[in-house]
Amino acid sequence: MGLFLLLHHGKKKLKSRAASIMNILLIDNGTILLPNLKKLFKEHNVQIYSWDKIEQKSTKNSDLIVLTGSSKYSVLEDEYVYKQQALLLKDTDKPIVGICAGFELIVHSFGGELTRKRKKIAGLRKLEILQDDVIFTGLENTTVREAHHYRAIDLPSSLIPLAKSTYGYEIIKHKNRFIYGFQFHPELETKEKTGEILMNNLLEMIS
């Protein structure tokens, strides 16, 4: 199934950039990868708010909200850090993408289950595509770069698994809303530019 989808998507060519310049709000949860995220979204207007400065009004003019990863705070152990973002996930109609800890927050907020690995999951991993989705358009290679301790072991019915690796679910989306989650880091480059292709496809969907 995964191979068929890979070949199917490979027939399409990805545009070099999203169709229009967007206003992207990055909610910084203590990531060390802000420079990488800025580079990933270099064609767009990017605003950065720390997790403790975000309010509903901050999102008013945003086309996309990005919930970043974190090198400091755990979704399960530091819930105060993610309280406002959990409310955003429930209340806003803005498109949202969660990366690493942001992915874990999406899973946790909608009733999924996370488990912590003693040893950090890091390095290159190959994704297995579970379900066809526009986000895979033009993707000819599924190698991504991981850096996390937690993994999703159970998803609620409201979240659809789109891809997994040997360590668990890697890409999810909400059943009825524009919410996507990446357990890996699309802002960390691979020679195949998998993360860049996936994110550009997501931006194309919004535009």
Sequence and secondary structure as in RCSB ss.txt:
>XXXX:A:sequence
MGLFLLLHHGKKKLKSRAASIMNILLIDNGTILLPNLKKLFKEHNVQIYSWDKIEQKSTKNSDLIVLTGSSKYSV
LEDEYVYKQQALLLKDTDKPIVGICAGFELIVHSFGGELTRKRKKIAGLRKLEILQDDVIFTGLENTTVREAHHY
RAIDLPSSLIPLAKSTYGYEIIKHKNRFIYGFQFHPELETKEKTGEILMNNLLEMIS
>XXXX:A:secstr
 HHHHHHHHHTS   SS SS  EEEEEESS S HHHHHHHTTTSEEEEEETTT  GGGGTT SEEEE   SS  T
TT HHHHHHHHHHHHH  S EEEETHHHHHHHHHTT EEEEEEEEEEEEEE EE S  GGGTT    EEEEEEEE
EEEE  TTEEEEEEETTEEEEEEESSSSEEEESS TTS  TT HHHHHHHHHHHHH 
